[in-house]
Amino acid sequence: MTEPVFIVDGARTPFLKARNRPGPFAASDLATDAGRALLMRQKFDPAQLDEVILGCAAPSADEVNIGRIAALRMGCGLKVPGWTVMRNCASGMQSIDSAVNNIKAGRGDLVLAGGVDALSRAPLLFSDAMVMWLSNWYAAKTLPQRTALLAKFRPGYLAPVIALMKGLTDPICGLLMGQTAENLAYRFGITRREMDEYSARSHQRVLAAQSAGHLAPELVPLFDKAGRLYAADDGVREDSTAENLAKLRPFFDKKFGNVTAGNSSQITDGGAWLVIASARAVEQHQLTPIGRIVDSQWAGLDPAQMGLGPVHAATPILQRHNLALNDLDAWEINEAFAAQVIACRRAWASDDYCRSELGLPGALGEIDDSKLNVDGGAIALGHPVGASGTRIVLHVLNVLRRTGGKRGMAAICIGGGLGGAMLIERV
């Protein structure tokens, strides 16, 4: 159980912003294209994988076990099990954790783990009233029965139910995810200006990373059926300044709120994968690991405060390894909302929060700004829910490799009042 588990390689698709219509790729297309390119550059045959694990929060009705579908389409063969995990925003991190646990339990040595979502293809649903009317219509046997039903039909029945909005609403506290971010902004006194400045910084850092070629090693270009090329993340905007973002109206609390579409993560399509291996597989296939998964942690908290999940998940890891916040060389905290990331930083810096919520003697301090999301994050890149957990693990490792750093943390808040974190070490 103490044997090391390595990251051998990783890749992701460009993250493509949803534009109020279905995007060019289904989720299985994204997963297959990224995974196929990743597997083609490995020293082992895809059929030598022990399993394929794929996180996905919103698979389509015809791709429910999308992990198996992707495994078959990538050429892994009939005998390689493929399966799907779902932990909302951390589904892609859960797939990695599942791979690690199975390797440590001796159930395999070589696993492809990742995450994907095509949120632009989230369906429109019928309302309950329309479903009941249709049920009665198909049950009607006679013309008078159907005539009576036609008289009862109301045009309002045809109003679609947006599945994505339902999925982003917590059924326990009854709040949209953006409303939970408003809660954190109120709790920690985060201003609209601070949110917009942080969001503008995310865009500026992504633009700088793209210009410097820092994101290119992760990316697998895509071609749609018409031959159009998608080579880069397309949600980032050069005109996203704090001043321009200040013009946007609050979305989740229109009267009193400060969380807008501009200081929230974007609705996006994308997929990402990692090759996870035991020391035995590394030796057998003569692989060259790039990182080691040192530790991971899952945490629960109030669903109405779900954005603080990274604090509750990362802190136990820091304690187990006797690390301070800035003993790490890089941090990736998924940017669900600007208010949420800022709130995490303030929670760690708060004596009261660390004592009352984490059971610590006092504040842990503040993360050095030069170590946190150094190439931007989901506000500019987007947040394809199932893929983000994999992306931040892959990217924190790539930051370590680029900067010569040793250890990094990837942490993510999770709808439903959860947090996930993973400690990564460069090899």
C-alpha positions in Angstrom: 0.0 0.0 0.0 3.0 2.3 0.4 4.5 1.7 -3.1 4.7 4.9 -5.2 2.2 5.7 -7.9 3.4 7.7 -10.9 2.1 10.0 -13.5 3.7 9.0 -16.8 2.1 11.4 -19.2 -1.0 13.5 -19.8 -2.9 15.4 -22.4 -6.1 17.4 -22.8 -8.3 18.9 -25.5 -8.6 22.6 -25.9 -11.4 23.9 -23.7 -14.1 25.2 -26.0 -16.6 27.7 -24.7 -20.3 26.8 -25.0 -22.0 29.4 -27.2 -25.7 28.8 -26.5 -25.9 25.8 -28.8 -24.4 22.3 -29.0 -20.7 22.4 -29.6 -18.9 20.6 -32.4 -17.9 17.6 -30.3 -19.8 15.1 -28.1 -18.2 14.2 -24.8 -17.0 10.8 -26.2 -15.4 12.6 -29.1 -13.4 14.8 -26.8 -12.3 11.9 -24.6 -11.5 9.7 -27.6 -9.4 12.2 -29.5 -7.4 13.3 -26.5 -6.9 9.8 -25.2 -5.9 8.4 -28.6 -3.2 11.0 -29.2 -1.9 10.4 -25.7 -1.8 6.6 -26.1 -0.1 6.8 -29.5 3.0 8.3 -28.0 3.4 5.6 -25.2 5.7 2.6 -25.3 3.0 0.2 -24.4 0.0 -1.0 -26.4 -3.4 0.3 -25.4 -4.6 -3.2 -24.8 -1.9 -3.5 -22.0 -3.8 -1.1 -19.9 -5.4 -2.7 -16.8 -8.4 -0.3 -16.9 -9.7 3.0 -18.2 -11.5 5.3 -15.7 -13.3 8.4 -16.9 -15.0 11.1 -14.8 -18.0 12.7 -16.3 -20.7 14.7 -14.6 -23.2 15.0 -17.4 -22.9 12.1 -19.9 -25.5 12.0 -22.7 -28.3 9.5 -22.6 -26.5 7.3 -25.2 -23.1 7.5 -23.4 -24.0 6.8 -19.8 -20.9 4.6 -19.2 -18.7 6.9 -21.3 -15.5 5.4 -19.8 -16.2 2.1 -21.6 -17.2 3.8 -24.8 -14.0 5.9 -24.9 -11.9 2.8 -24.1 -13.3 0.9 -27.0 -13.1 3.9 -29.4 -9.4 4.5 -28.4 -8.5 1.0 -29.4 -7.9 -0.5 -25.9 -9.6 -3.7 -27.0 -12.5 -5.7 -25.6 -10.7 -7.0 -22.5 -9.7 -3.7 -21.0 -12.5 -2.6 -18.5 -13.7 0.9 -18.9 -15.9 2.6 -16.4 -17.2 6.0 -15.3 -17.1 7.9 -12.0 -19.1 11.0 -11.0 -18.2 13.4 -8.1 -19.6 16.6 -9.7 -16.7 19.1 -10.3 -14.1 16.6 -9.1 -15.1 13.7 -11.3 -11.8 13.9 -13.1 -9.8 14.0 -9.8 -11.9 11.0 -8.6 -10.8 9.0 -11.6 -7.2 9.5 -10.7 -7.8 8.7 -7.0 -9.6 5.5 -8.1 -6.7 4.6 -10.3 -4.2 5.1 -7.4 -6.3 3.1 -5.0 -6.7 0.2 -7.4 -2.9 0.2 -8.1 -2.1 0.3 -4.4 -4.6 -2.6 -3.8 -2.8 -4.7 -6.4 -5.6 -4.8 -8.9 -3.6 -3.2 -11.7 -0.4 -1.5 -12.6 -1.3 0.7 -15.6 -4.4 2.9 -15.8 -5.6 5.6 -18.1 -7.6 8.1 -15.9 -9.3 11.3 -16.9 -12.4 13.4 -17.1 -14.6 14.9 -19.7 -17.8 16.9 -20.2 -19.5 18.6 -23.2 -21.7 21.0 -21.3 -22.8 22.7 -24.4 -24.8 19.6 -25.2 -26.6 19.4 -21.8 -30.2 18.7 -22.9 -33.4 20.7 -22.8 -36.1 18.8 -20.9 -39.9 18.8 -20.9 -41.6 20.2 -17.8 -43.4 17.8 -15.5 -46.7 19.3 -16.7 -45.8 18.5 -20.4 -44.6 15.0 -19.5 -47.9 14.3 -17.7 -49.9 15.7 -20.7 -48.0 13.5 -23.1 -48.5 10.5 -20.9 -52.2 11.1 -20.9 -52.2 11.7 -24.6 -50.5 8.3 -25.4 -52.8 6.6 -23.0 -55.9 8.0 -24.6 -57.7 5.5 -26.8 -60.6 7.4 -28.4 -61.0 10.6 -30.3 -63.2 12.3 -27.6 -60.5 11.5 -25.0 -57.8 13.2 -27.2 -60.1 16.1 -28.0 -60.6 16.7 -24.3 -56.8 16.6 -23.7 -56.2 19.1 -26.5 -58.6 21.5 -24.8 -56.5 21.2 -21.6 -53.2 21.8 -23.3 -51.4 25.1 -22.4 -48.6 26.6 -24.5 -46.6 27.1 -21.3 -46.2 23.3 -21.1 -43.7 23.7 -24.0 -41.3 25.9 -22.0 -38.1 23.9 -21.8 -36.4 23.0 -18.5 -32.6 23.7 -18.8 -30.9 20.6 -17.5 -27.7 22.4 -16.8 -29.4 24.8 -14.5 -31.0 22.0 -12.6 -27.6 20.3 -12.4 -26.0 23.4 -11.0 -28.6 23.8 -8.3 -28.0 22.1 -5.0 -31.1 20.0 -4.0 -30.2 20.2 -0.3 -29.8 23.9 0.2 -31.7 24.9 -2.9 -29.1 27.3 -4.2 -27.4 27.7 -7.5 -23.6 27.3 -7.3 -23.3 31.0 -8.0 -25.5 31.8 -5.0 -23.2 29.8 -2.8 -20.4 32.0 -4.1 -22.5 35.0 -3.1 -22.6 33.5 0.4 -18.8 33.4 0.6 -18.5 36.9 -0.7 -20.8 38.1 2.1 -19.1 36.0 4.7 -15.6 37.2 3.9 -16.4 40.8 2.8 -15.3 40.3 -0.8 -16.1 43.2 -3.0 -17.2 43.3 -6.6 -14.0 45.1 -7.5 -11.9 42.3 -6.0 -13.8 39.7 -7.9 -13.4 41.5 -11.2 -9.7 42.2 -10.6 -9.1 38.6 -9.9 -11.0 37.5 -13.0 -9.1 39.9 -15.2 -5.9 38.5 -13.8 -7.0 35.0 -14.8 -7.5 36.1 -18.4 -4.2 38.0 -18.4 -2.3 35.0 -17.1 -3.9 32.6 -19.6 -3.0 35.0 -22.4 0.6 35.2 -21.2 0.8 31.4 -20.9 -0.6 31.0 -24.4 1.9 33.5 -25.8 4.8 31.9 -24.0 3.7 28.4 -25.2 3.2 27.1 -21.6 -0.1 25.4 -22.4 0.9 23.9 -25.7 2.5 20.7 -24.3 -0.8 19.7 -22.7 -3.0 20.2 -25.7 -4.2 17.9 -28.4 -5.6 19.8 -31.4 -9.1 18.8 -32.6 -10.7 18.7 -36.0 -14.4 18.6 -36.5 -16.3 16.8 -39.2 -16.0 19.8 -41.5 -12.2 19.8 -41.1 -12.1 23.0 -38.9 -9.2 23.1 -36.5 -9.5 23.8 -32.7 -6.0 24.2 -31.5 -6.3 26.4 -28.4 -8.6 27.2 -25.5 -11.1 29.7 -26.9 -12.8 31.3 -23.9 -10.0 33.7 -22.9 -10.6 37.4 -23.8 -8.0 40.1 -24.3 -10.6 42.7 -23.3 -11.4 41.2 -19.9 -10.2 44.1 -17.7 -11.6 44.9 -14.3 -13.2 48.0 -15.8 -15.0 46.0 -18.6 -16.0 43.3 -16.2 -17.5 45.9 -13.9 -20.1 46.6 -16.6 -21.7 43.2 -16.3 -24.8 42.8 -14.2 -25.0 40.3 -11.3 -26.5 37.0 -12.5 -27.3 34.9 -9.4 -28.6 37.6 -7.1 -29.7 40.4 -9.4 -30.7 42.9 -6.7 -27.9 42.6 -4.1 -25.3 40.3 -5.6 -21.9 40.8 -7.1 -21.2 37.4 -8.8 -21.5 37.8 -12.6 -20.9 35.7 -15.7 -17.6 37.5 -16.0 -16.2 36.6 -12.6 -17.5 33.0 -12.8 -16.1 30.0 -14.6 -17.3 29.5 -18.1 -19.6 26.8 -19.3 -17.2 24.7 -21.5 -16.5 21.5 -23.4 -13.3 19.6 -22.8 -11.5 16.4 -21.8 -8.2 15.4 -20.2 -6.3 12.2 -19.4 -3.4 11.0 -17.3 -1.4 7.8 -17.6 -1.0 6.4 -14.1 1.5 3.6 -13.4 3.0 1.6 -10.6 6.7 1.2 -10.2 6.4 -2.3 -11.6 4.7 -1.0 -14.8 7.3 1.8 -15.1 10.1 -0.9 -15.1 8.2 -3.4 -17.3 7.4 -0.9 -20.0 10.5 1.3 -19.6 8.5 4.4 -18.9 9.8 7.7 -17.8 7.5 9.1 -15.0 7.1 12.9 -14.8 5.4 13.0 -11.4 4.3 11.1 -8.3 0.9 11.2 -6.6 1.9 11.7 -3.0 -1.4 12.0 -1.2 -5.1 12.9 -1.7 -8.0 13.9 0.5 -11.8 14.4 0.3 -13.8 16.6 2.6 -17.3 17.5 3.4 -18.8 20.8 4.5 -22.0 22.9 4.3 -23.4 22.7 0.7 -24.2 26.4 1.0 -20.5 27.1 1.6 -19.2 24.5 -1.0 -16.6 26.9 -2.5 -14.4 26.4 0.6 -14.0 22.8 -0.2 -10.3 23.2 -1.2 -9.5 24.5 2.3 -11.0 21.5 4.0 -9.4 19.0 1.6 -5.9 20.5 1.3 -5.4 21.3 5.0 -5.3 17.7 6.2 -2.7 16.9 3.5 -0.5 19.8 4.6 -0.8 18.6 8.2 0.1 15.0 7.4 3.2 16.1 5.6 4.1 18.9 8.0 3.9 21.5 5.2 3.0 25.2 5.4 1.0 26.7 2.5 4.1 28.2 0.9 6.3 25.2 1.4 4.6 24.1 -1.9 6.0 25.4 -5.1 2.7 25.6 -7.0 -1.0 25.7 -6.3 -3.9 25.0 -8.6 -7.3 25.9 -7.1 -10.0 25.5 -9.6 -11.6 28.8 -10.3 -15.3 28.0 -10.1 -15.9 31.7 -9.1 -13.5 34.5 -8.2 -15.3 34.9 -4.9 -14.7 31.3 -4.1 -10.9 31.4 -4.7 -10.6 34.6 -2.7 -12.6 33.1 0.1 -10.4 30.1 0.3 -7.4 32.4 0.7 -9.1 34.4 3.4 -10.2 31.3 5.3 -6.6 30.1 5.6 -5.6 33.6 6.7 -8.3 33.8 9.3 -7.6 32.8 12.9 -11.3 32.5 13.6 -12.0 30.2 10.6 -9.0 28.0 11.1 -9.9 27.5 14.8 -13.7 27.1 14.5 -13.9 25.2 11.2 -10.6 23.4 10.9 -9.7 22.8 14.5 -6.3 24.5 14.2 -4.6 26.7 16.8 -4.6 29.6 14.4 -4.4 30.9 10.8 -2.3 29.0 8.3 -1.3 32.2 6.5 -1.6 33.3 2.9 -0.6 31.6 -0.3 2.0 33.5 -2.2 0.2 35.1 -5.2 3.1 34.0 -7.5 2.4 30.4 -6.7 -1.4 30.3 -7.2 -2.9 29.6 -10.6 0.2 31.1 -12.3 -1.2 30.4 -15.8 -4.8 31.5 -15.0 -7.7 29.2 -14.5 -11.3 28.3 -15.2 -12.6 31.8 -15.2 -10.6 32.3 -18.5 -10.2 28.7 -19.6 -13.6 27.3 -18.7 -14.8 24.5 -16.4 -16.0 21.4 -18.2 -17.1 19.9 -14.9 -15.9 16.3 -15.4 -12.6 17.3 -16.8 -11.4 20.1 -14.5 -10.1 17.8 -11.7 -7.8 16.1 -14.2 -6.7 19.4 -15.8 -5.5 21.0 -12.6 -3.5 17.9 -11.6 -1.9 17.8 -15.1 -1.2 21.5 -15.1 0.2 21.8 -11.6 2.7 19.1 -12.6 3.6 20.9 -15.8 4.2 24.1 -13.8 6.5 22.2 -11.5 8.4 20.8 -14.5 8.7 24.2 -16.1 9.8 26.1 -13.0 11.9 23.3 -11.4 9.6 23.2 -8.4 9.3 20.0 -6.3 5.8 19.8 -4.9 2.4 21.2 -5.8 -1.2 21.0 -4.7 -4.3 20.7 -6.9 -7.5 21.5 -5.1 -11.1 21.8 -6.2 -14.5 22.8 -4.7 -17.3 20.4 -5.4 -21.1 21.0 -5.7 -22.9 19.3 -2.8 -20.6 20.6 -0.1 -17.4 18.7 -0.9 -13.7 19.4 -1.5 -10.9 17.4 -3.1 -7.2 17.9 -3.1 -4.1 16.0 -4.4 -0.4 16.5 -3.5 1.8 16.0 -6.5 5.6 15.7 -6.6 7.8 16.2 -9.7 10.0 13.3 -10.6 
